[in-house]
Amino acid sequence: MNWVWLAIAIVAEVIATSALKAADGFSKLVPSVIVVLGYAVAFYCLALTLRSIPVGIVYAIWSGVGIVLISLVGYFVYRQALDLPAIIGLGLIVAGVAVINVFSRSGVH
Protein backbone atom coordinates (compact mmCIF):
# COMPACT_ATOMS: atom_id res chain seq x y z
CA MET A 1 0.00 0.00 0.00
CA ASN A 2 2.96 2.32 0.58
CA TRP A 3 3.71 2.45 -3.13
CA VAL A 4 0.06 3.27 -3.85
CA TRP A 5 0.26 6.22 -1.41
CA LEU A 6 3.43 7.35 -3.16
CA ALA A 7 1.79 7.11 -6.59
CA ILE A 8 -1.20 9.13 -5.36
CA ALA A 9 1.19 11.71 -3.88
CA ILE A 10 3.02 12.04 -7.18
CA VAL A 11 -0.16 12.40 -9.25
CA ALA A 12 -1.64 14.92 -6.80
CA GLU A 13 1.56 16.97 -6.85
CA VAL A 14 1.64 16.99 -10.65
CA ILE A 15 -2.01 18.08 -10.79
CA ALA A 16 -1.34 20.81 -8.22
CA THR A 17 1.75 22.07 -10.03
CA SER A 18 -0.10 22.09 -13.36
CA ALA A 19 -2.91 24.08 -11.75
CA LEU A 20 -0.34 26.45 -10.24
CA LYS A 21 0.56 27.55 -13.76
CA ALA A 22 -3.14 28.00 -14.58
CA ALA A 23 -3.81 29.86 -11.29
CA ASP A 24 -1.79 32.81 -12.64
CA GLY A 25 -0.36 33.93 -9.33
CA PHE A 26 -3.46 32.78 -7.42
CA SER A 27 -5.59 35.28 -9.33
CA LYS A 28 -7.97 32.59 -10.63
CA LEU A 29 -10.15 30.87 -8.04
CA VAL A 30 -10.72 27.36 -9.43
CA PRO A 31 -7.09 26.59 -10.33
CA SER A 32 -6.00 28.10 -6.98
CA VAL A 33 -8.32 25.76 -5.07
CA ILE A 34 -6.97 22.81 -7.09
CA VAL A 35 -3.43 23.87 -6.14
CA VAL A 36 -4.17 23.96 -2.42
CA LEU A 37 -6.15 20.70 -2.41
CA GLY A 38 -3.64 18.94 -4.66
CA TYR A 39 -0.67 19.84 -2.48
CA ALA A 40 -2.61 18.90 0.66
CA VAL A 41 -3.37 15.45 -0.77
CA ALA A 42 0.19 15.08 -2.05
CA PHE A 43 1.83 15.86 1.29
CA TYR A 44 -0.66 13.75 3.26
CA CYS A 45 -0.01 10.73 1.05
CA LEU A 46 3.72 11.42 1.12
CA ALA A 47 3.59 11.41 4.93
CA LEU A 48 1.81 8.04 4.88
CA THR A 49 4.50 6.66 2.60
CA LEU A 50 7.24 7.78 4.97
CA ARG A 51 5.93 5.43 7.67
CA SER A 52 7.81 2.54 6.11
CA ILE A 53 10.03 3.74 3.25
CA PRO A 54 13.14 5.85 3.96
CA VAL A 55 12.72 9.57 3.31
CA GLY A 56 15.63 9.77 0.85
CA ILE A 57 14.22 6.98 -1.31
CA VAL A 58 10.69 8.38 -1.20
CA TYR A 59 11.83 11.88 -2.06
CA ALA A 60 14.07 10.71 -4.90
CA ILE A 61 11.21 8.79 -6.49
CA TRP A 62 8.59 11.47 -5.76
CA SER A 63 10.65 14.31 -7.15
CA GLY A 64 12.15 12.36 -10.06
CA VAL A 65 8.88 10.99 -11.36
CA GLY A 66 7.18 14.32 -10.65
CA ILE A 67 9.79 16.22 -12.68
CA VAL A 68 9.32 13.94 -15.66
CA LEU A 69 5.52 14.05 -15.48
CA ILE A 70 5.30 17.81 -15.03
CA SER A 71 7.72 18.26 -17.94
CA LEU A 72 5.37 16.17 -20.08
CA VAL A 73 2.39 18.24 -18.91
CA GLY A 74 4.31 21.39 -19.77
CA TYR A 75 5.09 20.03 -23.21
CA PHE A 76 1.63 18.72 -24.11
CA VAL A 77 -0.67 21.10 -22.22
CA TYR A 78 1.29 24.37 -22.12
CA ARG A 79 3.25 23.84 -25.37
CA GLN A 80 6.58 24.36 -23.60
CA ALA A 81 9.44 23.05 -25.73
CA LEU A 82 11.91 20.45 -24.52
CA ASP A 83 15.28 20.66 -26.25
CA LEU A 84 17.79 17.82 -26.49
CA PRO A 85 19.66 18.67 -23.26
CA ALA A 86 16.34 18.73 -21.38
CA ILE A 87 15.35 15.36 -22.80
CA ILE A 88 18.75 13.89 -21.92
CA GLY A 89 18.47 15.30 -18.39
CA LEU A 90 15.00 13.82 -17.97
CA GLY A 91 16.34 10.49 -19.19
CA LEU A 92 19.07 10.63 -16.55
CA ILE A 93 16.47 11.32 -13.87
CA VAL A 94 14.45 8.30 -15.01
CA ALA A 95 17.62 6.21 -15.01
CA GLY A 96 18.42 7.34 -11.47
CA VAL A 97 14.96 6.44 -10.19
CA ALA A 98 15.22 3.05 -11.94
CA VAL A 99 18.62 2.35 -10.35
CA ILE A 100 17.22 3.17 -6.90
CA ASN A 101 14.23 0.88 -7.39
CA VAL A 102 16.05 -2.02 -8.97
CA PHE A 103 19.41 -2.08 -7.20
CA SER A 104 19.11 -0.22 -3.89
CA ARG A 105 18.50 -2.14 -0.71
CA SER A 106 17.61 1.10 1.07
CA GLY A 107 13.98 1.00 0.03
CA VAL A 108 11.32 -1.45 1.10
CA HIS A 109 10.19 -3.56 -1.86
Summary of the structure (lengths in Angstrom):
residues: 109
radius of gyration: 14.9
end to end distance: 11.0
largest distance: 45.3
contacts: 308
relative contact order: 0.14
helix: 78%
strand: 0%
